[in-house]
Amino acid sequence: AVGEFTSSASAPALQEAMVSCMQDPGQGACSKMLLRRLNEALRRTERAFLDPQGLPGRKWFRHILQAPGLYLGYGADMFPGICQAIRDGDV
């Protein structure tokens, strides 16, 4: 997942779109096509954080950066795999 994120986040399309939109927001440089490319690059980046195998003990949650805690009800964990390993003493 880290390798996929690195390649997605450093994609030339993402960098170009972000720079253009930051330099000239709403003034034409940030066109609909450019925003579409930016959104596509951001979508790929977000998907790079999905683990196809899911989190340990809850395979239906696949996001490695955020997920409901195993014993927290609706409370969220950041880096849920790491947090759960610490709670379980599996470090």
Secondary structure as UniProt FT lines:
FT   HELIX           2..9
FT   HELIX           12..23
FT   TURN            25..26
FT   HELIX           32..47
FT   TURN            48..49
FT   TURN            52..53
FT   TURN            56..57
FT   TURN            59..60
FT   STRAND          66..68
FT   TURN            70..71
FT   TURN            73..74
FT   STRAND          76..78
FT   HELIX           80..87
FT   TURN            88..89
//
